[in-house]
Amino acid sequence: MKRIIPFILIACCLHSSAQPLRWRMSPDGGISWKVNINDPHTDHIEMSGRRLSAIITYGIDSLRHLVWQRQLVFPMLRTIPNNTHASLHNNFNENIVDSITAGGQLLKETPVEFQINGYLQVISSTNTPIRVKRQIYPSTNKAACLEKYMLINTGAQPLSLHIPSQNIQIHTDSAKGVYGSYTLSIQSYEHGDLILPPGSSYSFYIGITGRRSTEEPYYLSAEYEWEKRIQFVDGLKDKLILHTPNDTINRMFAFAKVRAAESIFDTRGGLMHGPGGGSYYAAIWANDQAEYVGPFFPFLGNIEANESARNCYRLFAAYMNPEYNPIPSSIIAEGAGNWHGAGDRGDQAMIAYGASRFALAYADTAEARKLWPLITWCLEYLQRKQTPEGVIASNSDELEGRFPAGKVNLSTNVLTYGALISAAHLAKTLGEPDSYTQRGVHLKTSIEKYFGATIQGFKTYRYYEGNTTLRSWICLPLVMGISDRKEETIKALLSKYLWSKNGILTESGSQTFWDRSTLYAFRGLFYAGATDTSLKYFSWYSAMRLLGEHVPYAVEAWPEGDQRHLSAESGLYCRTITEGLFGIEPAGFNTFTIRPRLPKGWNHMSLQHIRAFQKDFDISVSRAGQKEKIVVTVAGRPAKEYIWDGGKPLNITL
């Protein structure tokens, strides 16, 4: 707990109105909030399994009552019209504790503590000696949400308990379902009447499920589903382990792995990673899946995550065409349809960048050869969109017109540059002709000529022709190693015009923030070497997201979406560490470059059990005088030591 104090001090330095952190880190690897009954507060968290996503709203109201609401989403129970948002969803606000009696009294529940650690746990006192502990979590592979309840007699006398039976069936209109009528059910297990001795406990369960009405219901074992959920969470803790002197960043990284990997749905089109948020399921996007999270999954080594990435690129590849019409922005409805409502958002740049980085890190020749036609097609498409100024035109960007982007925007062009660099590495690895290195050189020059500008006093980048205000995506050149305007871009990102208490603003003068651009900014700032300055802001951000008022993951945006816990943003948080702080960039199937940024206040940092490049290896960074010592250890082999002077990236061969 002692290490949290400096982060609060940092917060106070950055924002004088900063409030104390609501949550604290727990010894078991989770976080906890001990409730002040005079301080009402509610929050929401999303948790997912292969066939369901649960958005739980919880907290304490002004009357000291528990707030307990579940919005459950069933992505494979499709509704009509079968569009992006056609996942069946329903709100369940019943609280069975309200109908339990102890010694003849109805229980009145007051929450005492909330805990999160891959599940949500609530501990409550009541108006009787009964203490309630409940845990809610999704099934890993069924369309079910489970709740485990433990009733504990803290008194000195036996208590008679009555736990009512629940068996609620909801049948949807068959005319509104792609597969006809659906049945949602709330079923209690182990209910009934009993005598609970003092100091003893009794457990019962609730299962909320969804199925096609033509299917038979199934029995749920809450303990079995609990063990599977814990195995899933613990399995991620044992892969890609971050160790730094900053416990909050370590814990946020561990949580981000869970959110990034859990939101994968078992659709008829194969495993699909989905953003979530109550709206985006059984579908993929060129930004969220192909660009943001796909390249991260090989580092994590979760087999379902890697499979979802392979499916993502396979599904997009099906839309290649000889006329070079753009690939749709999103493939929806379990792969059965597509959405292209914003036109070309730079989607081909997103896909080519993500697919080439994934192919290198996944390091499988057969898979890379499957991806190569998609990558080369996208890069040819982008070449055909080149303007006389040597830059790439697109209809919009990933914000889809929410903010102006002109006809040629910085995001599409820098992503194209990144794609060209990674495609060049992949071409050499596969023995293919490399026309991409030289194209990257020319595009980099064109980016400087076309976008280089003085905006609000900073010699940085305009986002499009005619742009006069600073925009968040000026961070992208830093991410891709373009350093022509590095110093002024760093200053602009952290200036009063863009930095806010919630991260980087989308545009100077607005109040809108998107975590995706904030996390790209942190990644670029670290990669560019603005380590110690960036660490203060990154520590603040991590503490607010993990331990503040809305926890425990990176969010989508505000005011749009009520800061939903979209999954790919957690992947971007992890990439801030792997590619920003450690500076890892794949260069082949067993090679990468690294330029780690060890902060002055740290003597050591490491990543253990990295699963990229079909290996299991560790990277340890420590001080060696004015330089850094990098130790790379592949499982079963002697360690290799390198001394890095902080200049050009170091080449590592595994």
C-alpha positions in Angstrom: 0.0 0.0 0.0 2.9 2.4 0.6 3.6 2.7 -3.1 0.2 4.1 -3.8 1.0 7.3 -1.9 3.4 8.7 -4.5 0.8 8.3 -7.2 -1.7 10.4 -5.2 1.0 13.0 -4.8 1.6 13.0 -8.6 -2.1 13.3 -9.1 -2.2 16.3 -6.8 0.7 17.9 -8.7 -0.9 17.4 -12.1 -4.4 18.4 -10.9 -4.9 20.4 -7.7 -8.5 19.2 -7.5 -7.6 15.5 -7.5 -9.5 13.3 -5.1 -8.1 10.4 -3.0 -8.2 7.1 -4.8 -11.4 5.1 -4.0 -9.9 1.6 -4.5 -6.8 -0.1 -3.0 -4.7 -3.0 -4.2 -5.3 -6.3 -2.4 -2.6 -8.9 -1.5 -4.3 -11.5 -3.7 -3.7 -9.6 -6.9 -7.0 -7.8 -7.0 -8.4 -4.5 -5.9 -10.8 -3.6 -3.2 -13.1 -0.7 -2.2 -14.1 -0.5 1.5 -17.4 1.4 1.5 -18.0 4.6 3.3 -21.8 4.4 3.8 -22.1 8.2 3.8 -20.4 8.4 0.4 -22.9 7.0 -2.3 -21.1 5.8 -5.4 -21.9 3.5 -8.3 -19.8 2.0 -11.1 -20.0 -0.5 -13.9 -17.7 -3.3 -15.1 -17.8 -5.6 -18.1 -16.8 -9.3 -18.0 -17.0 -11.7 -20.9 -17.0 -15.4 -21.8 -17.2 -17.1 -25.1 -21.0 -16.9 -25.4 -22.0 -14.0 -23.1 -20.9 -10.6 -21.8 -22.1 -9.2 -18.5 -22.1 -5.5 -17.7 -22.6 -5.2 -14.0 -23.6 -1.9 -12.3 -22.9 -2.0 -8.6 -22.4 0.3 -5.6 -24.2 2.0 -2.7 -27.0 4.5 -3.0 -27.9 7.4 -0.7 -30.2 5.1 1.3 -27.2 2.8 2.0 -28.7 0.1 -0.1 -26.8 -2.1 -2.5 -27.0 -1.1 -6.2 -27.1 -4.4 -8.2 -28.0 -4.5 -11.9 -26.9 -6.8 -14.7 -27.1 -6.1 -18.4 -26.4 -9.4 -20.1 -25.6 -9.7 -23.8 -25.9 -12.9 -25.8 -23.9 -12.3 -29.0 -24.9 -15.5 -30.7 -28.6 -15.0 -30.1 -29.1 -12.7 -33.0 -32.0 -10.3 -33.4 -33.6 -8.7 -36.5 -32.3 -6.7 -38.3 -29.1 -8.7 -38.0 -26.8 -5.7 -37.9 -23.9 -4.5 -35.7 -26.0 -4.2 -32.6 -28.2 -7.3 -33.1 -27.0 -9.2 -30.0 -29.9 -10.1 -27.7 -29.6 -8.3 -24.4 -31.7 -7.9 -21.3 -31.5 -6.2 -17.9 -31.8 -8.2 -14.8 -32.3 -6.1 -11.6 -33.7 -8.8 -9.2 -31.8 -9.2 -6.0 -32.6 -12.5 -4.3 -31.2 -11.4 -1.0 -34.1 -9.0 -0.6 -36.4 -12.1 -0.3 -34.3 -14.2 2.1 -35.4 -14.4 5.7 -33.2 -15.0 8.7 -35.0 -15.7 12.0 -38.2 -14.6 10.3 -36.8 -11.2 9.2 -36.3 -10.2 5.6 -32.7 -9.3 5.0 -31.8 -5.7 4.4 -28.4 -5.5 2.8 -25.8 -2.8 3.2 -22.5 -3.3 1.2 -19.3 -3.2 3.2 -16.7 -4.0 0.6 -16.3 -4.6 -3.2 -13.5 -6.6 -4.7 -12.4 -7.2 -8.3 -10.0 -9.9 -9.4 -11.3 -11.4 -12.6 -14.7 -11.4 -11.0 -16.7 -9.0 -8.9 -17.2 -9.8 -5.2 -19.5 -8.0 -2.8 -19.4 -8.4 1.0 -22.5 -7.0 2.8 -23.8 -6.7 6.3 -27.5 -7.0 7.0 -30.0 -6.1 9.7 -29.4 -9.6 11.2 -26.3 -11.4 12.2 -26.1 -12.8 8.6 -23.2 -11.5 6.5 -23.5 -11.9 2.7 -20.7 -12.6 0.3 -21.6 -12.8 -3.4 -19.4 -13.3 -6.5 -20.5 -12.8 -10.0 -18.7 -14.0 -13.1 -19.4 -15.2 -16.7 -19.1 -18.8 -17.7 -16.0 -19.3 -19.8 -17.9 -21.2 -22.6 -21.6 -21.1 -21.9 -24.3 -18.4 -22.4 -24.5 -18.0 -18.7 -23.8 -15.6 -15.9 -23.2 -17.1 -12.5 -23.7 -15.7 -9.0 -22.3 -17.5 -5.9 -23.8 -16.5 -2.5 -22.4 -17.3 0.9 -24.5 -16.6 4.0 -22.4 -16.4 7.2 -23.9 -16.5 10.7 -21.8 -14.0 12.7 -24.0 -14.2 15.7 -24.0 -16.4 18.8 -27.3 -18.2 18.1 -28.5 -20.6 15.4 -30.6 -18.9 12.7 -33.4 -20.3 10.6 -32.9 -19.4 7.0 -35.4 -19.4 4.1 -33.9 -19.0 0.6 -36.7 -18.8 -1.9 -36.6 -20.7 -5.2 -36.2 -18.7 -8.4 -37.2 -20.0 -11.7 -38.1 -17.2 -14.1 -38.5 -17.8 -17.8 -38.6 -15.0 -20.4 -39.5 -15.9 -24.0 -38.7 -13.5 -26.8 -40.9 -12.8 -29.9 -39.9 -15.4 -32.5 -40.5 -12.8 -35.3 -37.7 -10.7 -33.8 -35.0 -13.4 -33.7 -32.8 -14.7 -36.5 -33.2 -18.1 -34.9 -36.8 -17.7 -33.7 -37.7 -17.3 -30.1 -35.1 -17.2 -27.4 -35.5 -18.2 -23.7 -33.8 -16.3 -20.9 -34.0 -17.9 -17.5 -33.0 -17.1 -13.9 -32.6 -20.3 -11.9 -31.6 -20.8 -8.3 -29.7 -23.8 -7.0 -29.4 -25.1 -3.4 -32.3 -23.0 -2.2 -34.6 -24.0 0.6 -35.0 -23.9 4.4 -32.3 -24.7 7.0 -30.8 -23.9 10.4 -27.5 -22.2 10.3 -25.3 -22.6 13.4 -23.3 -19.7 14.8 -20.0 -19.3 12.9 -21.2 -21.4 10.0 -21.9 -20.6 6.4 -24.2 -21.8 3.7 -23.8 -21.4 -0.1 -26.4 -21.2 -2.9 -26.3 -20.1 -6.5 -28.0 -18.2 -9.2 -27.6 -18.9 -12.9 -28.9 -16.6 -15.7 -28.8 -18.2 -19.1 -29.9 -17.6 -22.7 -30.7 -20.2 -25.4 -32.7 -20.8 -28.5 -36.2 -21.9 -27.3 -35.9 -25.0 -29.4 -32.9 -26.1 -27.3 -33.2 -27.9 -24.0 -32.1 -26.1 -20.8 -28.9 -27.3 -19.2 -27.8 -27.7 -15.6 -25.2 -25.3 -14.3 -22.6 -26.1 -11.7 -21.5 -22.8 -10.3 -18.4 -24.3 -8.6 -17.3 -25.9 -11.9 -17.8 -22.6 -13.8 -16.0 -20.8 -11.0 -13.0 -23.0 -11.2 -12.9 -22.5 -15.0 -13.0 -18.7 -14.7 -10.3 -18.7 -12.1 -8.1 -21.0 -14.2 -8.6 -18.6 -17.2 -7.6 -15.6 -15.1 -4.7 -17.3 -13.4 -3.4 -18.7 -16.7 -3.1 -15.1 -18.0 -1.3 -14.0 -14.8 1.4 -16.6 -15.6 2.1 -15.2 -19.1 3.7 -11.9 -20.1 4.4 -10.9 -16.5 5.4 -7.3 -15.9 7.7 -6.4 -13.0 8.6 -2.8 -12.3 9.0 -0.7 -9.0 5.5 0.8 -9.8 3.0 -1.7 -8.3 0.0 0.2 -9.8 1.3 -0.2 -13.3 2.1 -3.8 -12.7 -1.4 -4.5 -11.5 -3.1 -2.4 -14.2 -1.1 -4.4 -16.8 -2.2 -7.7 -15.2 -5.9 -6.6 -15.3 -5.5 -5.3 -18.9 -4.4 -8.8 -20.0 -7.7 -10.2 -18.7 -10.0 -7.7 -20.4 -8.1 -7.9 -23.7 -8.3 -11.7 -23.8 -11.7 -12.4 -22.3 -13.8 -10.6 -24.9 -13.6 -13.3 -27.6 -16.8 -14.9 -28.8 -17.4 -18.3 -30.3 -19.3 -17.4 -33.4 -20.4 -19.4 -36.4 -17.6 -17.5 -38.3 -15.0 -18.7 -35.8 -13.6 -17.1 -32.7 -14.0 -13.3 -32.9 -12.6 -10.7 -30.6 -15.2 -8.1 -29.9 -15.0 -4.6 -28.4 -18.0 -5.1 -26.1 -19.6 -2.1 -24.4 -23.2 -3.5 -24.8 -23.1 -2.9 -28.5 -20.2 -4.5 -30.4 -20.1 -8.3 -30.4 -19.7 -11.2 -32.8 -18.0 -8.7 -35.2 -14.6 -7.3 -36.0 -13.3 -3.8 -36.9 -10.2 -2.8 -38.9 -9.1 -0.6 -36.0 -10.0 -2.4 -32.8 -9.2 -5.9 -33.8 -6.9 -5.8 -36.8 -4.8 -2.8 -35.7 -5.0 -2.5 -31.9 -5.2 -5.9 -30.3 -4.3 -8.4 -33.0 -0.5 -7.6 -33.0 -0.5 -7.9 -29.2 -1.8 -11.4 -28.9 1.3 -13.3 -29.9 3.1 -11.7 -27.0 0.4 -13.0 -24.6 0.4 -16.5 -26.1 -3.3 -17.2 -25.3 -4.4 -19.7 -27.9 -8.0 -18.4 -28.2 -6.6 -14.9 -28.6 -4.2 -15.9 -31.4 -7.0 -17.8 -33.1 -9.3 -14.8 -33.0 -6.5 -12.7 -34.6 -6.1 -15.3 -37.4 -9.8 -15.3 -38.0 -9.9 -11.5 -38.0 -7.4 -11.3 -40.9 -9.0 -14.2 -42.7 -12.4 -12.6 -42.6 -11.1 -9.3 -43.9 -9.1 -11.1 -46.7 -12.3 -12.5 -48.1 -13.2 -8.9 -49.2 -10.2 -8.5 -51.4 -11.2 -7.8 -55.0 -9.5 -7.1 -58.4 -11.1 -3.7 -58.7 -9.5 -2.5 -55.5 -12.7 -1.3 -53.9 -12.1 -0.8 -50.2 -12.4 -3.6 -47.6 -15.3 -2.8 -45.3 -14.5 -1.2 -41.9 -16.3 -4.0 -40.0 -17.5 -7.6 -40.5 -20.6 -8.2 -38.5 -23.2 -10.8 -37.5 -20.8 -13.7 -36.8 -19.2 -13.0 -40.2 -22.4 -13.0 -42.2 -22.5 -9.3 -43.1 -20.4 -6.1 -43.1 -20.6 -2.4 -42.2 -19.0 0.2 -44.4 -21.0 3.3 -43.3 -18.1 5.7 -42.9 -16.4 4.8 -46.2 -12.7 4.2 -46.2 -11.5 5.3 -42.8 -7.9 4.3 -43.6 -9.0 0.7 -43.0 -6.5 -0.8 -45.4 -3.7 0.9 -43.6 -5.0 -0.4 -40.3 -5.3 -3.9 -41.6 -1.9 -3.9 -43.4 -0.1 -2.5 -40.3 -1.8 -5.0 -37.9 -1.5 -8.0 -40.1 2.2 -7.5 -40.8 3.0 -6.9 -37.1 1.0 -10.0 -36.1 2.6 -12.2 -38.8 6.1 -11.2 -37.6 5.4 -11.8 -33.9 3.3 -14.9 -34.5 6.3 -16.3 -36.4 4.6 -19.1 -38.3 5.7 -19.4 -41.9 2.4 -21.0 -43.1 0.3 -18.4 -41.4 2.4 -15.6 -42.7 2.1 -16.8 -46.3 -1.7 -16.8 -45.8 -1.5 -13.2 -44.6 0.9 -12.0 -47.2 -1.7 -11.6 -50.0 -3.9 -9.5 -47.7 -1.0 -7.3 -46.7 0.2 -6.7 -50.3 -3.3 -6.1 -51.5 -3.9 -3.5 -48.8 -0.6 -1.8 -49.6 -1.4 -1.8 -53.3 -4.8 -0.2 -52.5 -3.0 2.5 -50.5 -0.6 3.1 -53.4 -3.5 3.7 -55.7 -4.8 6.3 -53.2 -1.6 8.3 -53.4 -2.1 12.0 -54.2 0.3 14.2 -56.3 1.8 15.3 -53.0 2.9 11.7 -52.3 0.4 11.2 -49.4 -2.5 8.8 -49.0 -6.2 9.9 -49.3 -9.0 8.4 -47.3 -12.6 9.4 -46.6 -12.1 9.8 -42.8 -10.3 8.2 -39.9 -11.3 5.8 -37.1 -13.4 8.5 -35.5 -15.8 8.3 -38.5 -16.6 12.0 -38.9 -17.0 12.8 -35.2 -14.1 15.3 -35.7 -13.0 16.7 -39.1 -10.3 14.7 -40.9 -10.3 16.3 -44.4 -9.5 14.3 -47.5 -6.0 13.4 -46.4 -5.3 12.8 -42.7 -2.2 12.1 -40.6 -3.5 8.9 -39.1 -4.0 7.0 -42.4 -0.6 8.1 -43.6 1.4 7.2 -40.5 -0.3 3.9 -40.2 0.6 3.3 -43.9 4.2 4.1 -43.1 4.2 1.7 -40.2 2.7 -1.0 -42.4 5.4 -0.5 -45.1 8.2 -0.9 -42.5 6.7 -4.1 -41.1 5.8 -5.4 -44.5 9.4 -4.9 -45.6 10.6 -7.0 -42.6 8.1 -9.7 -43.5 9.1 -9.7 -47.2 12.7 -10.3 -46.3 11.7 -13.0 -43.8 9.6 -14.8 -46.4 12.1 -14.3 -49.3 9.7 -12.0 -51.2 10.8 -9.0 -53.2 10.9 -5.9 -51.0 9.5 -2.8 -52.7 8.2 -1.4 -49.3 11.4 -0.1 -47.7 11.8 2.5 -50.4 8.1 3.4 -50.4 8.4 3.9 -46.7 11.3 6.4 -47.2 9.3 8.4 -49.7 6.2 8.4 -47.6 8.1 9.6 -44.6 9.4 12.5 -46.6 5.9 13.3 -47.9 4.4 13.2 -44.4 6.9 15.8 -43.3 6.2 18.1 -46.2 2.4 17.7 -46.2 1.6 17.6 -42.5 4.6 19.3 -40.9 3.2 22.6 -39.5 3.2 25.0 -36.6 -0.1 24.5 -34.7 -1.0 26.7 -31.7 2.7 27.6 -31.4 4.1 24.1 -31.6 6.2 22.9 -34.5 4.4 19.6 -34.9 1.8 18.3 -37.4 -1.5 19.5 -38.8 -4.0 16.7 -38.9 -5.4 17.6 -42.3 -5.2 20.5 -44.8 -6.7 23.5 -43.1 -6.4 22.1 -39.6 -5.5 24.9 -37.1 -6.0 23.1 -33.7 -3.9 20.5 -32.0 -5.2 16.9 -32.4 -4.4 13.8 -30.3 -3.2 11.7 -33.3 -0.1 13.9 -33.7 1.3 11.2 -31.4 1.4 8.6 -34.2 4.7 9.7 -35.8 6.4 9.1 -32.5 4.9 5.6 -32.3 6.3 4.8 -35.7 9.8 6.2 -34.9 9.4 9.4 -36.9 11.4 11.9 -34.9 11.6 14.9 -37.2 9.4 17.0 -34.9 9.8 14.9 -31.8 10.5 17.5 -29.1 7.7 19.9 -30.1 5.2 17.1 -30.5 6.0 15.9 -27.0 5.5 19.4 -25.7 2.2 19.7 -27.6 0.8 16.4 -26.3 1.5 17.3 -22.7 0.5 21.0 -23.1 -2.6 22.6 -21.6 -4.2 22.4 -25.0 -4.3 18.6 -25.1 -3.6 17.1 -21.7 -6.5 16.8 -19.3 -7.3 15.0 -16.1 -8.7 12.2 -18.2 -5.8 11.9 -20.7 -5.3 13.4 -24.1 -8.1 15.4 -25.6 -9.2 14.5 -29.1 -8.9 18.1 -30.1 -7.7 21.3 -28.4 -10.7 23.2 -27.1 -12.9 20.1 -26.8 -13.8 18.1 -23.7 -13.8 14.7 -25.6 -11.3 12.1 -24.8 -10.7 8.6 -26.2 -8.4 6.3 -24.3 -7.2 4.8 -27.6 -5.4 8.0 -28.6 -4.2 8.6 -25.0 -2.6 5.1 -24.9 -1.1 5.6 -28.4 0.3 8.9 -27.1 1.9 7.2 -24.0 3.4 4.5 -26.3 4.8 7.1 -28.6 6.2 9.3 -25.7 8.0 6.3 -24.2 9.3 5.1 -27.5 10.6 8.6 -28.3 12.5 8.7 -25.0 10.4 11.2 -23.1 10.5 8.6 -20.3 10.6 10.4 -17.0 8.1 13.1 -18.0 5.8 10.5 -19.5 6.0 8.2 -16.5 4.4 10.9 -14.2 1.4 11.1 -16.5 1.2 7.4 -17.2 1.4 6.7 -13.5 -1.5 9.1 -12.9 -3.5 7.6 -15.7 -2.9 4.0 -14.5 -3.9 4.9 -10.9 -7.1 6.7 -12.1 -8.2 3.8 -14.3 -7.3 1.0 -11.8 -8.1 2.7 -8.5 -10.1 5.8 -9.1 -13.9 6.4 -9.7 -14.4 4.1 -12.7 -12.3 1.0 -12.6 -10.5 -1.2 -13.4 -9.7 -1.0 -17.1 -9.0 1.4 -19.9 -12.2 2.9 -21.3 -13.5 3.8 -24.8 -14.4 7.5 -24.6 -16.3 10.3 -23.0 -18.9 11.8 -23.4 -19.8 9.0 -25.9 -20.5 5.6 -24.4 -20.3 6.4 -20.7 -16.7 5.2 -20.6 -17.4 1.7 -21.7 -14.8 -1.0 -21.0 -14.1 -1.7 -24.6 -11.7 -4.6 -24.8 -9.1 -3.5 -27.4 -8.2 -0.5 -25.3 -6.8 -2.9 -22.7 -4.7 -4.4 -25.5 -3.4 -0.9 -26.2 -2.5 -0.5 -22.6 -0.4 -3.6 -22.7 1.3 -2.4 -25.9 2.2 0.8 -24.2 4.5 -1.4 -22.1 5.7 -3.9 -24.6 6.3 -1.5 -27.5 6.6 1.8 -25.7 8.4 1.3 -22.4 10.4 -1.8 -23.6 10.5 -0.6 -27.2 10.0 -4.1 -28.8 9.5 -4.1 -32.5 9.3 -7.4 -34.5 11.8 -7.6 -37.3 11.6 -11.3 -38.3 10.4 -14.6 -37.0 13.1 -14.8 -34.4 14.4 -11.3 -34.4 13.3 -8.0 -33.0 14.7 -4.6 -32.1 14.5 -3.2 -28.6 15.1 0.2 -27.0 13.9 0.0 -23.4 13.3 3.2 -21.5 14.3 2.6 -17.9 13.1 5.6 -15.8 15.6 7.4 -13.7 13.9 6.3 -10.5 13.9 2.7 -11.4 16.8 0.3 -11.2 15.1 -2.6 -12.9 12.2 -3.7 -15.0 11.4 -7.0 -16.7 8.9 -8.9 -18.8 8.7 -12.6 -18.1 7.2 -15.4 -20.2 6.8 -13.5 -23.4 5.3 -15.9 -25.9 6.0 -14.1 -29.2 8.2 -15.6 -32.0 7.0 -19.1 -30.9 9.2 -18.9 -27.8 8.9 -18.5 -24.1 11.5 -15.8 -23.1 12.2 -13.1 -20.6 13.6 -9.6 -21.0 15.3 -8.0 -18.0 16.6 -4.4 -18.0 18.8 -2.9 -15.3 21.4 -0.1 -14.9 25.0 -0.5 -16.0 26.5 2.9 -15.1 25.3 5.4 -17.7 24.0 2.6 -19.9 21.5 -0.2 -19.6 22.1 -4.0 -19.3 19.6 -6.0 -21.2 19.3 -9.7 -20.4 17.3 -12.0 -22.7 16.6 -15.5 -21.6 14.9 -18.1 -23.7 13.5 -21.0 -21.7 16.0 -23.8 -21.6 18.9 -21.8 -23.0 21.7 -19.7 -21.4 21.0 -16.0 -20.9 22.4 -13.5 -23.3 23.5 -10.1 -22.0 23.7 -6.8 -24.0 24.9 -3.4 -23.0 22.8 -0.6 -24.7 23.9 3.0 -24.9 20.4 4.4 -25.3 20.9 5.3 -29.0 19.9 3.2 -32.0 17.6 0.3 -31.3 19.4 -2.9 -30.3 19.0 -6.0 -32.6 18.1 -9.2 -30.7 18.1 -12.7 -32.3 16.5 -15.4 -30.2 
